[in-house]
Amino acid sequence: MPAVDADAGRTIPERLVMAVEALEAVDPGDTYDPAVPSALVASGLQRLCLPVEAGGLGGGMVEAVSVLSTLGAISGSAALGFAMHTHVVGALGESEGWPTGLRSWVEQLVVVEHGLLNSAATEEGSGSPARGGLPATVATEVSGGFRLTGEKTWTTWLPALRAALVTASHTAGIATFVVDLESAGVERLPGFDALGMRGSASGRLRLAEVFVPADRLIGIRRPAEPDLRGPAPGAWFAAAIGAVYLGLGEGARRDVVRWAIERRPGDGRTAVADLPTIGVRLGRIDAALRTARLVLEDVAGRWAAADRTGRGALLADLTLAKLTATNAAVLATDEALRIAGGPGFLAGRLERAFRDARAGLINPPLDDIAYEGFARRLVGEERAKGLS
Ligand SMILES: Cc1cc2nc3c(=O)[nH]c(=O)nc-3n(C[C@H](O)[C@H](O)[C@H](O)COP(=O)(O)OP(=O)(O)OC[C@H]3O[C@@H](n4cnc5c(N)ncnc54)[C@H](O)[C@@H]3O)c2cc1C
């Protein structure tokens, strides 16, 4: 990663314009291009969600949603990679439970070394950590710290990362560490041939007896206990993922409208965009995406305005926002291909967006977990009124 960062004084919107121009110039398509994370670091947006006092740009969840959805409309994979860094950094500033020294170390890593971060939680055997899977990665206590051994899968933007939040089983429970990926014993391996998000470099992080100093431990919790860091990590993850896929769907909407205006099959007298059946499909796309944007922006704004004690109550709405955004992206990219017919079926932006959108259904919180949570609340509220 080049140690280049845009000079101080630029506003967040100005930096976003820089990032968009750079991303459009790279046009990474289906492959991972290191020029993408470099361009985002050059815009300085890796500091977006750090407080100004710590050298950041002072952005919150509202700004993160705006940046990530704008990037998502250009490249789903690039936006997903950047979302992983953004949710970790955004949650850092709003979480309890971080040792002060460790928080400062991470902030400096981002500000001074222009480092990018992600959370490496998923493992092949244990499945989705969102469902409480126990890590097979093991943390053993040694003099001065821990040794970590195991393998994480689906670690997005793995080649570009400077550090990762890694979960590991410890005798006292599930421990979460900040692992410096330049440590001895760290190996970055390619991921899998996936349907979509092929440019996200979601790889396998192998850890072989990696020494992690004691002061890089965020905390240890028992498997059934909630995250010691409070609601912020889950909230930021839902918002960041929602924003990426909302943007991805909005990009497909823009692309298919442009295509439908240009395309005049047959005698050339009528643009596809003016056919009544196409209008209904474009309207469906638009309704789904505008609903998703309204929900996501509304809850991001309420999160930013709430104090720490009020934020836990917003998690259900953030889950709703992620669910609405990812499903809107799936609907929009599906309708876009129905509109574009044969030309849309050819390899290109619409076809890629269709594949990329599906990944949003796999990123937690998953639809069924969300629906079950909503149901539990409904039933609980009625029971609280005295029904047995
Ligand atoms: C593009 C992409 C990027 C990613 N990036 C990252 C990353 O950077 N870091 C990271 O840690 N992870 C990442 N992931 C991993 C992702 O978050 C999931 O955790 C991972 O895909 C494993 O979850 P799963 O549901 O696919 O698999 P499994 O947990 O094996 O589940 C398989 C199926 O069974 C269902 N299922 C499993 N358990 C239950 C249960 N108890 N009750 C009901 N149904 C169940 C699931 O819904 C699913 O349909 C990424 C995934 C993708 C696709």
The ligand as an ORCA input file, in Angstrom:
! r2SCAN-3c Opt
* xyz 0 1
  C     -18.396    -11.934     -0.776
  C     -18.241    -12.356      0.651
  C     -17.370    -11.682      1.491
  C     -17.202    -12.094      2.820
  N     -16.296    -11.433      3.603
  C     -16.073    -11.840      4.868
  C     -15.074    -11.226      5.677
  O     -14.405    -10.292      5.255
  N     -14.866    -11.728      6.927
  C     -15.565    -12.788      7.427
  O     -15.349    -13.178      8.562
  N     -16.523    -13.404      6.682
  C     -16.786    -12.967      5.426
  N     -17.727    -13.611      4.650
  C     -18.386    -14.801      5.186
  C     -19.874    -14.659      5.460
  O     -20.069    -13.590      6.342
  C     -20.474    -15.953      6.057
  O     -20.165    -16.031      7.392
  C     -19.961    -17.173      5.398
  O     -20.355    -17.148      4.059
  C     -20.457    -18.482      6.087
  O     -21.795    -18.461      6.309
  P     -22.809    -19.329      5.452
  O     -24.171    -19.001      5.926
  O     -22.550    -19.125      4.017
  O     -22.389    -20.831      5.730
  P     -22.904    -21.858      6.798
  O     -22.873    -21.267      8.163
  O     -22.142    -23.098      6.541
  O     -24.424    -22.118      6.437
  C     -24.838    -22.875      5.311
  C     -26.341    -22.747      5.167
  O     -26.997    -23.255      6.347
  C     -27.747    -22.235      6.973
  N     -27.535    -22.361      8.416
  C     -26.354    -22.525      9.046
  N     -26.541    -22.646     10.381
  C     -27.864    -22.519     10.594
  C     -28.684    -22.539     11.768
  N     -28.185    -22.711     12.981
  N     -30.019    -22.347     11.622
  C     -30.547    -22.170     10.391
  N     -29.824    -22.169      9.240
  C     -28.506    -22.345      9.338
  C     -27.198    -20.907      6.408
  O     -28.154    -19.873      6.379
  C     -26.814    -21.304      5.004
  O     -27.967    -21.248      4.180
  C     -17.941    -13.206      3.321
  C     -18.843    -13.881      2.478
  C     -19.000    -13.471      1.165
  C     -19.944    -14.234      0.283
*
